[in-house]
Amino acid sequence: MNQKIDEFARKLAEKNIRPSYQRMKILEYLIIKKTHPTVDNIFNDLIKELPTLSKATVYNTLDLLRKEKLARVVAIENNETRYDARVSNHGHFKCETCGSIFDFEVDIDSFLTDSLKNFKINEKNVYFNGICPKCLKQ
């Protein structure tokens, strides 16, 4: 195995996840691509390299990665679930023209949530939609 695969195996093992080759490749895809992919994106790209990969394996692996805080769901669209290997709090911006999703820094913890003081907050997300600089230039 190469050094990168060893690193992905270690990340999985630290969370008591059996580091199968398919799981390592899905985690690698999320970390390396940084495109906020859908299940279909991941499946269609990895099936070329892993012909025995099933969509169920992709779904199950992403769910496991999410539960173990190695990935998070990006629900910036109503009809698609996307995934992100960056699990620290940050915002997402979706370009309405090209469809790209960009990460941006934001201090989510500074948002006032006094009206939710009797609630348990499990996750915080900030989503913006608009037009990215590249599309604005065109």
LUMSERO-388905 format. One line per 4 residues: number of its first residue (from 1); for each residue x, y, z of N, C-alpha, C, O. Coordinates in Angstrom, 3 decimals, always signed. Atoms other than C-alpha are relative to their C-alpha. Layout:
! LUMSERO-388905
NUM) X,Y,Z,X,Y,Z,X,Y,Z,X,Y,Z | ... .
END
This chain:
! LUMSERO-388905
1) +0.838,-1.193,+0.000,+0.000,+0.000,+0.000,+0.874,+1.245,+0.000,+1.973,+1.244,+0.555 | -0.778,-1.222,-0.014,+1.162,+3.518,-0.605,-0.266,+0.771,+1.289,-1.143,+0.408,+2.073 | +0.068,-0.769,-1.244,+1.587,+6.112,+2.134,-1.385,+0.598,+0.225,-1.876,+0.607,+1.354 | +1.346,-0.579,-0.125,-1.780,+7.789,+1.425,-1.004,-1.037,+0.473,-1.791,-0.774,+1.382 .
5) +0.936,+1.069,-0.375,-3.696,+4.511,+1.666,+0.240,-0.396,+1.458,-0.714,-0.647,+2.194 | -0.309,+0.302,-1.402,-1.877,+3.756,+4.949,-0.622,+1.045,+0.925,-1.130,+0.717,+1.997 | +0.581,-1.080,-0.798,-3.033,+7.140,+6.241,-1.524,-0.166,+0.113,-2.090,+0.024,+1.189 | +1.451,+0.195,-0.025,-6.661,+6.429,+5.278,-0.364,-1.211,+0.853,-1.365,-1.191,+1.570 .
9) +0.226,+1.195,-0.827,-6.450,+2.980,+6.882,+0.120,+0.359,+1.477,-0.673,-0.104,+2.297 | -0.188,-0.433,-1.388,-5.166,+4.586,+10.085,-1.186,+0.817,+0.487,-1.661,+0.618,+1.605 | +1.153,-0.826,-0.381,-7.993,+7.159,+10.111,-1.218,-0.868,+0.295,-1.934,-0.634,+1.269 | +1.132,+0.902,-0.206,-10.571,+4.394,+9.775,+0.199,-0.831,+1.266,-0.717,-0.967,+2.076 .
13) -0.277,+0.848,-1.160,-8.903,+2.166,+12.364,-0.139,+0.771,+1.312,-0.583,+0.213,+2.315 | +0.143,-0.837,-1.201,-8.810,+5.052,+14.874,-1.457,+0.108,+0.438,-1.744,+0.322,+1.616 | +1.438,-0.078,-0.295,-12.610,+5.091,+14.664,-0.624,-1.390,+0.103,-1.847,-1.533,+0.100 | +0.452,+1.394,-0.082,-12.834,+1.287,+14.940,-0.824,-0.423,-1.213,-1.780,-1.190,-1.099 .
17) +0.619,+0.392,+1.264,-13.886,+0.988,+11.308,+0.991,-0.907,-0.721,+2.151,-0.542,-0.914 | -0.869,+0.918,+0.737,-12.491,-2.022,+9.453,+0.421,+0.677,-1.306,-0.433,+1.046,-2.113 | -0.470,-0.734,+1.176,-10.300,-0.446,+6.758,+0.030,-0.850,-1.272,+1.100,-1.209,-1.763 | +0.040,+0.723,+1.272,-11.486,-2.334,+3.691,+0.518,+0.928,-1.100,+0.515,+2.151,-0.957 .
21) -0.537,-0.796,+1.108,-9.992,-1.214,+0.394,-1.062,+0.959,-0.538,-0.758,+2.113,-0.839 | +1.074,-0.861,+0.513,-13.360,+0.140,-0.779,-0.258,+1.180,+0.930,-0.443,+2.301,+0.457 | +0.189,-1.098,-0.952,-13.824,+2.192,+2.410,+1.134,+1.013,-0.088,+0.911,+2.223,-0.053 | -1.149,-0.905,+0.105,-10.314,+3.592,+2.101,-0.082,+0.838,-1.277,+0.240,+2.026,-1.258 .
25) +0.104,-0.734,+1.262,-10.925,+4.557,-1.540,-1.109,+1.054,+0.059,-0.964,+2.135,-0.512 | +1.088,-0.985,-0.138,-14.220,+6.292,-0.660,+0.473,+1.159,+0.870,+0.226,+2.317,+0.533 | -0.541,-1.064,-0.849,-12.534,+8.229,+2.165,+1.031,+0.815,-0.771,+1.027,+2.044,-0.709 | -0.998,-0.699,+0.818,-9.624,+9.061,-0.150,-0.687,+0.938,-0.996,-0.272,+2.085,-1.162 .
29) +0.733,-0.808,+0.980,-12.077,+10.322,-2.776,-0.512,+1.287,+0.651,-0.352,+2.377,+0.101 | +0.528,-1.183,-0.690,-13.726,+12.655,-0.272,+1.097,+0.990,+0.362,+0.940,+2.199,+0.197 | -1.081,-0.875,-0.460,-10.444,+13.995,+1.042,+0.746,+0.632,-1.162,+1.053,+1.823,-1.124 | -0.808,-0.494,+1.122,-8.597,+14.348,-2.269,-0.812,+0.886,-0.944,-0.337,+1.945,-1.356 .
33) +0.795,-0.726,+1.004,-11.407,+15.545,-4.560,-0.513,+1.340,+0.507,-0.486,+2.321,-0.235 | +0.519,-1.244,-0.598,-12.902,+18.197,-2.223,-1.088,+0.649,-0.853,-1.170,+1.876,-0.915 | +1.018,-0.538,+0.900,-15.836,+18.582,-4.627,-1.407,-0.051,+0.583,-2.372,+0.312,-0.089 | +1.311,+0.180,-0.606,-18.677,+17.898,-2.180,-0.857,-0.918,-0.871,-1.937,-0.529,-1.317 .
37) +0.665,+0.897,+0.948,-19.714,+14.866,-4.238,-1.289,-0.605,+0.542,-1.524,-0.654,+1.749 | +1.184,+0.791,-0.325,-23.009,+13.014,-4.304,+0.413,-1.474,-0.005,+1.524,-1.815,-0.411 | -0.257,+1.439,+0.074,-23.239,+9.238,-3.931,+0.256,-0.405,-1.443,+1.172,-1.179,-1.720 | -0.177,+0.340,+1.419,-23.619,+9.017,-7.722,+1.365,+0.430,-0.517,+1.995,-0.308,-1.273 .
41) -1.329,-0.451,+0.428,-20.452,+11.092,-8.268,+1.074,-0.982,+0.455,+1.929,-1.396,-0.329 | -0.995,+0.912,-0.561,-18.441,+8.837,-5.991,-0.070,-1.349,-0.699,+0.949,-1.881,-1.142 | +0.179,+1.310,+0.624,-19.884,+5.631,-7.412,+0.495,+0.000,-1.443,+1.270,-0.874,-1.832 | -0.365,-0.041,+1.420,-19.461,+6.637,-11.063,+1.501,+0.181,-0.220,+2.049,-0.351,-1.185 .
45) -1.442,-0.184,+0.143,-15.854,+7.738,-10.552,+0.789,-1.216,+0.483,+1.790,-1.586,-0.131 | -0.758,+1.114,-0.564,-14.748,+4.785,-8.411,-0.286,-1.341,-0.654,+0.533,-2.255,-0.559 | +0.338,+1.290,+0.617,-16.519,+2.013,-10.346,+1.022,-0.380,-1.077,+1.234,-1.562,-1.346 | -1.020,+0.250,+1.021,-13.858,+2.372,-13.047,+1.201,-0.729,+0.601,+1.794,-1.603,-0.031 .
49) -1.148,+0.592,-0.686,-11.166,+1.425,-10.536,-0.401,-1.211,+0.849,+0.392,-2.131,+1.050 | +0.494,+1.068,-0.879,-13.297,-0.837,-8.318,-1.250,-0.619,-0.614,-2.360,-0.281,-0.203 | +1.163,+0.524,+0.721,-15.561,-2.873,-10.620,-0.999,-0.762,+0.872,-2.146,-0.947,+0.465 | +0.932,+0.714,-0.884,-17.080,-4.794,-7.675,-0.728,+0.936,+0.964,-1.541,+0.485,+1.771 .
53) +0.640,-0.975,-0.879,-18.162,-1.585,-5.912,-1.497,+0.075,-0.283,-1.917,+0.086,-1.440 | +1.444,-0.173,+0.162,-21.900,-1.285,-5.303,-0.396,+1.352,+0.577,+0.308,+1.922,+1.411 | +0.504,-1.259,-0.539,-23.937,+1.825,-4.647,-0.328,-0.153,+1.481,-0.155,+0.785,+2.259 | +0.306,+0.258,-1.414,-25.042,+0.236,-1.365,+1.255,+0.153,+0.855,+1.189,+0.679,+1.967 .
57) -1.257,-0.148,-0.735,-21.394,+0.081,-0.287,+0.349,+1.469,+0.170,+0.803,+1.878,+1.238 | -0.274,-1.435,-0.089,-20.979,+3.784,-1.072,-0.916,+0.633,+1.044,-0.447,+1.361,+1.918 | +0.949,-0.535,-0.984,-24.149,+4.681,+0.873,+0.386,-0.412,+1.417,+0.453,+0.428,+2.314 | -0.313,+0.509,-1.338,-23.199,+2.477,+3.828,+1.298,+0.581,+0.544,+1.392,+0.916,+1.725 .
61) -1.279,-0.561,-0.431,-19.623,+3.735,+3.934,-0.158,+1.465,+0.369,+0.362,+1.900,+1.397 | +0.203,-1.420,-0.309,-20.687,+7.382,+3.798,-0.780,+0.175,+1.298,-0.490,+1.077,+2.084 | +0.761,-0.070,-1.250,-23.206,+6.777,+6.569,+0.907,-0.300,+1.188,+0.824,+0.371,+2.217 | -0.947,+0.354,-1.056,-20.502,+5.133,+8.680,+0.998,+1.133,+0.236,+1.286,+1.475,+1.383 .
65) -0.935,-1.123,-0.132,-18.044,+7.971,+7.978,-0.670,+1.193,+0.675,-0.055,+1.888,+1.484 | +0.749,-1.100,-0.623,-20.722,+10.490,+8.936,-0.198,-0.257,+1.485,+0.031,+0.632,+2.306 | +0.237,+0.341,-1.414,-21.579,+8.691,+12.183,+1.278,+0.117,+0.825,+1.229,+0.493,+1.996 | -1.279,-0.036,-0.707,-17.896,+8.529,+13.119,+0.726,+1.334,-0.170,+1.892,+1.468,+0.202 .
69) -0.515,-1.365,+0.157,-17.354,+12.211,+12.227,+1.267,+0.084,-0.859,+2.167,+0.882,-0.595 | -1.057,-0.089,+1.002,-14.988,+11.540,+9.334,-0.516,+0.676,-1.266,+0.255,+0.975,-2.178 | +0.632,-0.701,+1.126,-17.432,+13.151,+6.895,-1.267,+0.650,+0.529,-1.779,+0.288,+1.589 | +1.260,-0.646,-0.369,-20.444,+15.400,+7.043,-0.876,+0.153,-1.229,-0.396,+0.162,-2.363 .
73) +0.978,-0.194,+1.072,-23.573,+15.866,+4.988,-0.067,+1.483,-0.316,-0.078,+2.323,+0.583 | +0.208,-1.370,+0.465,-23.893,+19.027,+2.927,-1.345,-0.002,-0.717,-1.465,-0.515,-1.830 | +1.363,+0.005,+0.549,-27.600,+19.592,+2.303,-0.333,+1.378,-0.551,-1.321,+1.991,-0.149 | +0.173,-1.344,+0.550,-27.285,+22.796,+0.288,-1.083,+0.034,-1.079,-1.540,+1.105,-1.478 .
77) +1.030,+0.110,+1.023,-29.802,+21.538,-2.281,-1.154,-0.821,+0.546,-0.956,-1.654,+1.431 | +1.162,+0.751,-0.463,-33.303,+20.186,-1.778,-0.020,-1.428,-0.508,-0.546,-2.314,+0.166 | +0.148,+1.302,+0.633,-32.912,+17.214,-4.090,+1.257,-0.868,+0.018,+1.225,-1.986,-0.497 | -1.240,+0.769,-0.006,-29.309,+16.052,-3.491,+0.692,+0.104,+1.349,+0.707,+1.160,+1.981 .
81) -0.849,+0.003,-1.185,-27.206,+15.053,-0.539,+1.431,-0.093,-0.477,+1.776,-0.946,-1.294 | -1.419,-0.003,+0.338,-23.542,+15.837,-0.843,+0.798,-0.280,+1.266,+0.272,-0.192,+2.375 | -0.828,+0.376,-1.138,-20.643,+14.844,+1.385,+1.300,+0.790,+0.001,+1.809,+1.185,-1.048 | -1.188,-0.812,-0.189,-17.633,+16.666,+2.771,+0.886,-0.672,+1.044,+0.407,-1.026,+2.121 .
85) -0.928,+0.589,-0.965,-14.544,+15.227,+4.479,+0.491,+1.032,+1.008,+1.100,+0.676,+2.017 | -0.384,-1.046,-0.950,-13.928,+18.564,+6.170,-1.112,+0.100,+1.038,-2.190,+0.619,+0.747 | +1.051,+0.090,-1.017,-15.836,+18.087,+9.418,-0.002,+1.166,+0.976,-0.927,+1.284,+1.780 | +0.003,-1.178,-0.867,-14.843,+21.285,+11.214,-1.074,+0.972,-0.490,-1.461,+0.941,-1.659 .
89) +1.050,-0.950,+0.375,-17.443,+24.063,+11.242,+0.511,+0.987,-1.043,+1.546,+1.628,-0.864 | -0.284,-0.947,+1.076,-17.385,+26.100,+8.052,-1.270,+0.151,-0.819,-2.212,-0.623,-0.647 | +1.169,-0.228,+0.833,-19.863,+27.467,+5.510,+0.188,-0.534,-1.404,+1.294,-0.883,-1.816 | -0.005,+0.440,+1.392,-20.782,+26.437,+1.984,-0.737,+1.020,-0.862,-1.787,+1.537,-0.479 .
93) +0.591,-0.907,+0.981,-21.545,+28.639,-1.018,-0.204,-0.794,-1.285,+0.733,-1.418,-1.784 | +0.274,+0.684,+1.259,-23.239,+27.181,-4.099,-0.242,+1.027,-1.097,-1.091,+1.909,-0.966 | +0.176,-0.876,+1.153,-22.897,+28.954,-7.430,-1.236,-0.452,-0.770,-1.343,-1.617,-1.151 | +1.234,+0.309,+0.714,-26.284,+29.102,-9.140,+0.224,-0.167,-1.497,-0.642,-0.687,-2.201 .
97) -0.299,+0.104,+1.428,-24.600,+29.270,-12.556,+0.715,-1.299,-0.342,+0.251,-2.063,-1.189 | -0.795,+1.193,+0.347,-21.946,+26.524,-12.579,-0.271,-1.185,+0.922,+0.121,-2.308,+0.605 | +0.333,+1.082,-0.923,-23.204,+24.483,-9.612,+1.105,-0.383,+0.961,+0.921,-1.282,+1.782 | -1.108,+0.315,-0.912,-19.842,+24.448,-7.822,-0.347,+0.391,+1.425,-1.086,+1.345,+1.668 .
101) +0.191,-0.302,-1.413,-19.830,+24.383,-4.053,+1.359,+0.328,+0.595,+2.320,-0.423,+0.428 | -1.244,-0.491,-0.566,-17.155,+26.328,-2.199,-0.111,+0.034,+1.519,-1.160,+0.373,+2.068 | -0.086,-0.159,-1.452,-16.080,+26.163,+1.448,+0.399,+1.436,+0.297,+1.126,+2.057,-0.478 | -0.485,-1.285,-0.481,-15.674,+29.412,+3.355,+0.034,-0.014,+1.517,-0.726,-0.726,+2.173 .
105) -0.155,-0.088,-1.453,-14.592,+30.283,+6.856,-1.103,+0.872,+0.580,-1.426,+1.932,+0.044 | +1.000,-0.770,-0.721,-17.256,+31.468,+9.243,+0.016,-0.490,+1.444,+0.161,-1.684,+1.704 | +0.026,+0.370,-1.419,-17.416,+31.542,+13.036,-1.431,-0.352,+0.382,-2.166,+0.469,+0.932 | +1.367,+0.457,-0.249,-20.592,+29.497,+13.364,-0.327,+0.063,+1.482,-1.472,+0.325,+1.852 .
109) +0.250,+0.002,-1.442,-20.194,+29.325,+17.131,-0.323,+1.383,+0.549,-0.823,+1.493,+1.669 | +0.309,-1.348,-0.482,-20.551,+33.118,+17.400,-1.444,+0.418,-0.278,-1.888,+1.454,+0.215 | +1.397,-0.315,+0.246,-24.135,+33.055,+16.088,-0.786,-0.098,+1.297,-0.649,-1.068,+2.043 | +0.817,+0.014,-1.211,-26.543,+33.928,+18.856,-1.113,-1.031,-0.138,-1.857,-1.043,-1.118 .
113) +1.027,+1.040,+0.019,-28.775,+31.005,+19.693,-0.785,+0.002,+1.311,-1.249,-1.044,+1.764 | +0.709,-0.106,-1.277,-30.415,+32.295,+22.888,-1.419,-0.557,-0.080,-1.917,-1.130,+0.889 | +1.375,+0.492,+0.136,-33.851,+31.411,+21.539,-0.055,-1.531,-0.078,-1.139,-2.114,-0.081 | -0.062,+1.463,+0.040,-32.678,+27.772,+21.358,+0.622,-0.572,+1.277,+1.123,-1.697,+1.278 .
117) -0.715,+0.414,-1.212,-31.375,+27.558,+24.923,-0.500,-1.313,+0.593,+0.251,-1.970,+1.315 | +0.516,+1.267,-0.517,-33.609,+24.578,+25.762,+0.092,-1.126,-1.034,-0.506,-2.187,-0.859 | -0.162,+0.970,+1.071,-32.604,+22.722,+22.585,+1.408,-0.590,+0.061,+2.331,+0.050,+0.565 | -1.324,+0.600,+0.167,-29.712,+20.337,+21.975,+0.364,+0.116,-1.478,-0.294,-0.481,-2.330 .
121) -0.450,-0.202,+1.379,-27.873,+21.409,+18.820,+1.051,-1.052,-0.317,+2.094,-1.109,+0.334 | -0.937,+1.050,+0.399,-26.157,+18.478,+17.110,+0.931,+0.432,-1.121,+2.047,-0.075,-1.241 | -0.777,-0.392,+1.170,-24.901,+20.228,+14.010,-0.371,+1.427,-0.369,-1.516,+1.846,-0.202 | +0.228,-1.372,+0.439,-24.519,+23.769,+12.699,+0.467,+0.124,-1.445,+1.556,-0.334,-1.791 .
125) -0.344,-0.184,+1.408,-24.530,+24.697,+9.004,-0.356,+1.410,-0.441,-1.334,+1.996,+0.024 | +0.265,-1.290,+0.627,-24.342,+27.927,+7.032,+0.104,-0.210,-1.501,+1.130,-0.677,-1.995 | +0.028,+0.167,+1.450,-25.326,+27.893,+3.352,-0.342,+1.326,-0.661,-1.253,+2.031,-0.228 | +0.298,-1.160,+0.822,-25.233,+30.707,+0.826,-0.108,-0.457,-1.454,+0.572,-1.397,-1.864 .
129) +0.126,+0.219,+1.435,-26.308,+30.687,-2.826,+0.235,+1.318,-0.707,-0.095,+2.379,-0.178 | -0.253,-1.205,+0.776,-25.256,+33.149,-5.489,+0.790,-0.370,-1.244,+0.621,-1.452,-1.805 | -0.814,+0.229,+1.200,-22.783,+33.468,-8.358,+1.463,+0.182,+0.373,+1.835,+1.190,+0.973 | -1.420,-0.023,-0.331,-19.077,+32.702,-8.008,+0.749,+1.014,-0.872,+0.244,+1.417,-1.920 .
133) -0.771,-0.983,+0.776,-16.357,+35.113,-9.230,+0.272,-0.427,-1.437,+0.216,+0.400,-2.347 | -0.294,+0.476,+1.353,-15.495,+32.925,-12.236,-1.212,+0.208,-0.913,-1.066,+0.667,-2.046 | +1.215,-0.166,+0.811,-19.107,+32.963,-13.469,-0.377,+1.466,-0.176,-0.927,+1.849,-1.208 | +0.278,-1.429,+0.121,-19.471,+36.668,-12.769,+0.811,+0.652,-1.113,+0.346,+1.590,-1.760 .
137) -0.871,-0.544,+1.042,-16.557,+37.357,-15.148,-0.462,-0.355,-1.401,-0.120,+0.333,-2.363 | +0.428,+0.461,+1.325,-18.232,+35.462,-17.997,-1.198,+0.753,-0.510,-1.676,+0.480,-1.611 .
END
